Amino acid sequence: MRVLGIDPGTIALGYGVVEGPSKTRLIDCGVLRLSSRTPVESRLLTLFEGISSLIESHHPEEMAVEEPFAGINVRSAFMIGRAQAVAILAAARYHIPVSYYAPAEVKRHVSGYGRGDKEQVRTMVMLELGEKGEGVGTDATDALAIALCHLHRCEAGRRLKGERL
């Protein structure tokens, strides 16, 4: 299964594409960066076009999106919610199912601890994918962590149902 993970943001949106579960591998990752000086409606359109382009080039079967962290300020949560909605809309355009994960759940799946810091998550993601991760920023590794969390959850669900992987 190929999964596109999204770490939403209207200035920096991380993305990661992984394939698994039998042999988990990195397909692509990066960050869509936008200027905070650009009007928000233009940034949202650029994000929609960027995510649509990722979907067209990588053909993910599913998308996993991180939910906003409740502890951040209301304005930040609102902006993250806008970016999340754009990602969901792009997935809907291509009929891709979307799953949602809280930050603590992602950290717990990837690093075994729900309060790990970004560097710990980055290290564990790169270890799992067998990559060095040089030059890969935390927005991209957070998106990869979200995609890996989804793969782990799907794999566990299949095992519980007695399906072969």
Backbone bond lengths (Angstrom), bond angles and torsions (degrees), N, CA, C in turn:
res aa  C-N    CA-C-N  psi(-1)  N-CA   C-N-CA  omega(-1)  CA-C   N-CA-C  phi
1 M - - - 1.441 - - 1.525 108.56 -
2 R 1.308 116.15 139.09 1.459 122.42 178.21 1.531 108.36 -107.12
3 V 1.341 115.31 127.63 1.464 121.37 -175.75 1.523 109.81 -124.10
4 L 1.334 114.92 135.68 1.461 122.22 172.39 1.520 107.40 -102.12
5 G 1.333 116.29 116.50 1.458 121.75 176.71 1.516 109.60 -96.56
6 I 1.329 116.21 140.21 1.457 121.91 -178.41 1.531 109.82 -126.61
7 D 1.325 115.73 126.15 1.465 123.18 170.71 1.528 105.11 -105.63
8 P 1.355 117.71 96.47 1.455 120.73 -168.80 1.522 114.67 -69.90
9 G 1.319 114.30 145.91 1.452 123.35 174.57 1.511 107.90 -173.35
10 T 1.334 117.27 151.05 1.464 119.53 -178.24 1.527 112.34 -94.67
11 I 1.340 117.05 -5.65 1.461 120.99 174.86 1.526 109.64 -112.37
12 A 1.322 116.35 -39.09 1.466 121.99 175.75 1.519 108.40 -136.50
13 L 1.321 116.96 112.40 1.457 122.75 178.27 1.521 107.46 -110.69
14 G 1.327 115.93 114.94 1.456 120.10 178.56 1.514 111.11 -83.98
15 Y 1.327 115.77 144.53 1.460 120.36 175.53 1.524 109.21 -136.75
16 G 1.317 114.83 151.17 1.455 120.62 177.28 1.510 109.32 -151.38
17 V 1.308 116.17 134.72 1.461 121.67 178.73 1.520 107.36 -116.93
18 V 1.330 115.69 123.98 1.465 121.51 178.53 1.520 109.06 -129.17
19 E 1.310 114.31 160.14 1.458 121.56 178.26 1.521 107.48 -128.80
20 G 1.310 116.77 143.40 1.464 120.76 179.41 1.514 108.76 179.70
21 P 1.299 120.05 -165.96 1.448 128.47 10.21 1.526 115.00 -95.62
22 S 1.336 119.03 -17.70 1.470 119.07 -174.05 1.528 112.19 -57.87
23 K 1.318 116.63 -45.99 1.459 121.37 173.57 1.523 105.83 -133.55
24 T 1.310 115.44 101.93 1.452 120.19 -177.38 1.515 109.47 -74.32
25 R 1.340 115.28 128.27 1.456 117.94 179.02 1.523 111.23 -143.70
26 L 1.317 113.32 151.32 1.452 122.14 178.43 1.522 109.36 -80.20
27 I 1.321 116.33 129.74 1.461 121.76 176.02 1.526 109.34 -100.31
28 D 1.336 116.65 -49.20 1.465 120.84 -178.03 1.523 108.62 -164.91
29 C 1.316 115.99 154.64 1.457 120.62 172.73 1.515 109.01 -159.09
30 G 1.310 115.46 160.89 1.456 119.95 179.34 1.506 111.08 169.86
31 V 1.316 114.91 -166.19 1.459 121.60 -178.07 1.523 109.03 -136.33
32 L 1.315 115.28 133.35 1.461 120.52 170.26 1.523 105.55 -90.79
33 R 1.337 116.90 109.38 1.470 122.14 -177.00 1.516 110.64 -103.37
34 L 1.332 114.09 135.54 1.459 120.73 -179.02 1.529 109.52 -132.93
35 S 1.295 115.90 155.42 1.460 121.12 179.23 1.527 110.55 -80.03
36 S 1.318 116.11 135.99 1.466 120.13 176.59 1.534 110.98 -67.99
37 R 1.325 117.08 -14.80 1.467 121.48 178.26 1.529 112.57 -80.14
38 T 1.320 116.18 -18.29 1.466 120.78 178.57 1.530 108.59 -73.64
39 P 1.325 118.16 136.82 1.471 119.92 177.89 1.527 111.30 -55.42
40 V 1.316 115.76 143.25 1.462 120.78 -174.13 1.524 112.21 -57.83
41 E 1.324 118.38 -37.60 1.474 119.55 -179.39 1.526 111.47 -64.55
42 S 1.328 117.38 -34.56 1.467 121.13 176.96 1.527 110.50 -70.45
43 R 1.348 116.37 -39.30 1.470 119.43 177.31 1.523 110.98 -63.17
44 L 1.335 116.68 -42.09 1.465 119.99 -179.50 1.527 111.19 -64.08
45 L 1.315 117.05 -40.34 1.464 120.47 176.98 1.535 110.31 -63.67
46 T 1.316 116.84 -43.50 1.471 120.77 178.70 1.530 110.69 -62.29
47 L 1.337 117.07 -40.80 1.466 120.43 177.28 1.527 110.91 -63.67
48 F 1.338 116.40 -43.85 1.467 120.16 178.81 1.530 110.51 -59.17
49 E 1.321 116.46 -46.52 1.467 120.56 179.82 1.526 110.91 -65.23
50 G 1.328 117.41 -39.22 1.464 120.76 179.41 1.523 112.21 -65.86
51 I 1.332 116.72 -44.76 1.470 120.36 178.86 1.524 109.94 -66.84
52 S 1.315 117.18 -39.88 1.474 120.62 177.23 1.522 110.21 -60.37
53 S 1.316 116.88 -41.15 1.468 120.96 178.22 1.528 111.17 -63.89
54 L 1.326 116.84 -40.82 1.471 120.35 176.80 1.524 110.81 -61.74
55 I 1.316 116.41 -42.50 1.466 120.82 179.08 1.524 110.24 -63.45
56 E 1.316 117.01 -44.03 1.466 120.28 -179.44 1.521 112.52 -65.70
57 S 1.324 117.63 -34.60 1.462 119.24 -177.55 1.527 113.62 -85.96
58 H 1.342 118.33 -28.91 1.474 120.13 -175.47 1.526 114.56 -108.61
59 H 1.316 117.99 -12.87 1.466 122.97 177.37 1.527 113.50 49.14
60 P 1.345 117.83 56.41 1.465 118.28 177.42 1.520 111.06 -68.20
61 E 1.318 114.72 148.29 1.462 119.83 177.49 1.521 111.19 -85.25
62 E 1.330 116.01 -27.85 1.454 121.39 -179.75 1.515 109.63 -144.68
63 M 1.342 115.12 160.04 1.465 121.14 177.20 1.525 108.13 -124.63
64 A 1.322 115.67 142.19 1.459 122.07 175.32 1.524 107.62 -123.73
65 V 1.327 115.72 130.26 1.462 121.54 -175.17 1.525 108.95 -125.36
66 E 1.329 115.37 136.30 1.457 119.26 176.42 1.520 109.91 -79.15
67 E 1.333 115.14 138.36 1.457 121.00 176.84 1.522 108.62 -82.65
68 P 1.332 117.06 151.91 1.468 118.86 177.83 1.525 111.49 -61.18
69 F 1.316 116.05 143.58 1.454 123.54 177.90 1.527 108.28 -76.79
70 A 1.315 116.77 127.27 1.469 121.36 -174.84 1.527 112.81 -65.52
71 G 1.318 118.31 -21.94 1.455 121.31 -175.93 1.516 115.13 -80.12
72 I 1.331 117.92 -7.96 1.468 119.33 -179.81 1.524 109.59 -83.29
73 N 1.310 116.13 166.03 1.464 118.08 -177.44 1.528 110.89 -68.62
74 V 1.302 114.82 160.44 1.464 121.84 -173.43 1.527 111.72 -60.83
75 R 1.317 117.63 -41.66 1.466 120.87 -179.53 1.526 110.85 -62.41
76 S 1.323 116.88 -44.21 1.467 120.53 178.52 1.521 111.19 -63.82
77 A 1.326 116.36 -43.60 1.467 120.33 179.46 1.528 110.71 -61.84
78 F 1.322 116.25 -38.78 1.461 121.02 179.29 1.532 110.41 -64.03
79 M 1.328 117.33 -44.49 1.464 121.29 179.65 1.532 111.05 -66.09
80 I 1.324 116.65 -40.93 1.467 120.11 177.38 1.522 109.89 -63.72
81 G 1.333 116.25 -38.96 1.463 120.49 176.99 1.520 112.42 -61.12
82 R 1.314 116.81 -36.08 1.473 120.34 176.54 1.531 110.48 -64.36
83 A 1.331 116.40 -45.80 1.466 119.94 179.54 1.524 110.69 -64.77
84 Q 1.316 116.36 -38.24 1.461 120.92 177.57 1.533 109.91 -61.96
85 A 1.323 116.52 -43.95 1.467 120.78 179.88 1.527 111.34 -62.03
86 V 1.321 117.33 -38.89 1.465 121.10 178.27 1.528 109.88 -63.06
87 A 1.334 117.09 -42.86 1.472 120.77 178.71 1.530 110.47 -62.59
88 I 1.321 116.42 -42.92 1.469 121.45 179.66 1.531 110.24 -63.53
89 L 1.313 116.24 -41.55 1.465 120.91 178.66 1.532 111.29 -62.90
90 A 1.334 116.48 -42.38 1.471 119.92 178.13 1.529 109.76 -62.47
91 A 1.331 116.88 -42.65 1.471 120.21 178.51 1.529 110.46 -62.38
92 A 1.323 116.70 -42.70 1.465 120.75 -179.98 1.524 111.15 -62.48
93 R 1.323 115.74 -37.28 1.473 120.16 179.17 1.528 111.25 -58.51
94 Y 1.333 116.58 -33.91 1.469 121.65 -178.09 1.532 112.20 -104.75
95 H 1.322 116.78 12.36 1.477 122.84 177.35 1.521 112.11 57.94
96 I 1.330 116.11 42.66 1.465 121.97 179.69 1.525 108.51 -102.37
97 P 1.334 117.60 125.38 1.465 119.64 177.70 1.535 110.62 -64.44
98 V 1.337 115.19 144.73 1.458 121.51 -178.58 1.524 109.75 -120.54
99 S 1.333 115.70 136.39 1.465 122.29 173.65 1.517 107.79 -119.79
100 Y 1.333 115.81 153.15 1.449 121.89 -174.45 1.517 110.36 -122.25
101 Y 1.325 116.57 139.05 1.454 121.60 -177.20 1.515 111.31 -134.72
102 A 1.320 115.35 135.71 1.464 121.29 174.80 1.524 108.75 -74.43
103 P 1.327 117.89 148.58 1.467 120.77 -179.51 1.534 113.39 -54.15
104 A 1.331 117.80 -41.53 1.472 120.26 -178.95 1.531 111.36 -64.80
105 E 1.331 116.91 -36.58 1.466 120.39 178.47 1.523 110.73 -66.10
106 V 1.324 116.58 -41.30 1.467 120.83 178.72 1.524 109.52 -61.71
107 K 1.311 116.66 -48.40 1.472 121.07 -179.61 1.518 111.22 -61.06
108 R 1.330 116.71 -40.87 1.466 120.69 179.96 1.526 111.17 -64.01
109 H 1.326 117.59 -41.73 1.464 121.14 179.68 1.522 112.20 -66.95
110 V 1.306 116.64 -39.35 1.462 120.72 -173.26 1.526 112.36 -86.75
111 S 1.338 116.36 -43.55 1.463 118.77 -174.22 1.519 113.91 -111.00
112 G 1.332 117.11 -6.31 1.457 120.00 179.69 1.515 113.40 83.42
113 Y 1.339 116.99 1.18 1.456 121.38 -178.04 1.523 108.11 -142.09
114 G 1.330 117.18 124.06 1.455 121.94 -174.11 1.514 115.71 -73.76
115 R 1.331 117.21 -4.62 1.462 119.36 179.90 1.524 112.24 -121.39
116 G 1.310 116.70 21.87 1.457 120.20 178.89 1.516 111.80 -63.66
117 D 1.320 116.41 154.28 1.465 119.26 178.86 1.523 110.42 -85.72
118 K 1.321 115.62 172.11 1.466 121.06 -176.16 1.525 112.25 -60.30
119 E 1.309 117.80 -36.10 1.468 120.68 -178.93 1.523 111.07 -69.28
120 Q 1.329 117.39 -37.15 1.463 121.17 176.78 1.527 110.12 -64.98
121 V 1.320 116.75 -43.65 1.470 121.56 177.90 1.526 109.05 -61.48
122 R 1.313 116.69 -46.06 1.476 121.82 179.82 1.522 110.96 -56.61
123 T 1.319 116.26 -47.38 1.466 121.48 -179.26 1.522 111.46 -61.17
124 M 1.328 117.09 -46.35 1.460 120.70 -177.65 1.528 111.86 -67.84
125 V 1.336 116.58 -37.98 1.464 120.26 178.17 1.528 109.96 -62.37
126 M 1.313 116.71 -47.09 1.466 120.31 -178.45 1.528 111.30 -65.78
127 L 1.324 117.26 -36.83 1.468 120.20 175.89 1.519 111.04 -62.92
128 E 1.333 116.46 -46.94 1.468 119.87 -179.05 1.521 111.79 -62.02
129 L 1.323 116.36 -36.63 1.463 120.11 -178.23 1.527 112.70 -86.76
130 G 1.334 116.59 -4.86 1.463 119.97 179.49 1.517 112.57 68.10
131 E 1.319 115.89 32.25 1.464 121.62 -178.01 1.523 109.75 -115.55
132 K 1.320 115.79 155.81 1.464 119.95 175.84 1.519 110.95 -80.22
133 G 1.301 116.43 -33.25 1.451 120.68 176.26 1.512 115.14 75.97
134 E 1.316 116.29 16.90 1.460 119.49 179.32 1.529 109.30 -64.94
135 G 1.313 115.47 128.61 1.456 120.35 178.96 1.519 114.55 81.11
136 V 1.330 117.76 1.38 1.457 120.99 178.84 1.528 107.57 -94.99
137 G 1.328 116.71 118.17 1.457 121.93 -177.90 1.519 113.31 -79.16
138 T 1.318 114.83 170.96 1.459 119.53 -175.95 1.529 113.59 -70.27
139 D 1.324 118.87 -26.21 1.475 118.88 175.77 1.525 109.97 -64.22
140 A 1.325 116.71 -41.30 1.465 120.87 179.23 1.527 110.88 -70.74
141 T 1.343 117.68 -42.54 1.470 118.56 -179.81 1.525 111.35 -69.55
142 D 1.338 117.82 -29.95 1.462 119.31 174.12 1.531 109.83 -64.23
143 A 1.323 117.42 -41.11 1.469 120.84 177.97 1.529 111.05 -65.09
144 L 1.329 116.55 -39.64 1.468 120.12 175.81 1.526 110.45 -63.10
145 A 1.332 116.95 -39.99 1.460 121.02 178.29 1.528 110.74 -61.48
146 I 1.313 116.97 -39.66 1.463 121.58 178.83 1.531 109.67 -64.32
147 A 1.319 117.09 -44.23 1.466 121.05 178.26 1.539 110.68 -63.94
148 L 1.323 117.34 -42.21 1.470 120.92 178.97 1.525 111.05 -65.70
149 C 1.323 117.05 -39.86 1.458 121.05 176.31 1.531 109.95 -57.25
150 H 1.319 116.02 -42.98 1.466 120.25 179.30 1.530 110.91 -64.97
151 L 1.319 117.12 -43.64 1.467 119.78 177.05 1.522 111.01 -59.29
152 H 1.328 117.45 -44.70 1.468 121.74 179.84 1.524 110.39 -61.45
153 R 1.324 116.11 -44.35 1.460 120.36 -178.67 1.525 110.44 -63.92
154 C 1.332 117.18 -43.97 1.474 121.02 179.07 1.520 111.18 -63.97
155 E 1.322 116.47 -42.04 1.463 121.18 179.09 1.525 110.79 -62.14
156 A 1.319 117.09 -44.21 1.466 120.98 178.86 1.526 110.78 -62.89
157 G 1.322 117.02 -40.96 1.461 121.11 178.26 1.520 112.49 -62.28
158 R 1.317 115.67 -41.25 1.475 119.50 178.95 1.524 110.89 -66.50
159 R 1.326 116.36 -40.65 1.465 119.42 178.83 1.515 111.52 -63.61
160 L 1.329 116.65 -39.94 1.455 120.23 178.11 1.512 111.74 -63.30
161 K 1.316 116.54 -32.48 1.465 121.35 178.34 1.528 111.93 -82.49
162 G 1.336 117.42 -5.90 1.449 121.42 -179.63 1.509 114.66 79.28
163 E 1.349 116.42 17.07 1.467 120.46 179.60 1.519 110.27 -80.28
164 R 1.316 115.61 151.68 1.473 121.00 173.67 1.510 109.35 -78.69
165 L 1.312 115.79 146.80 1.462 120.75 179.74 1.499 112.11 -94.90
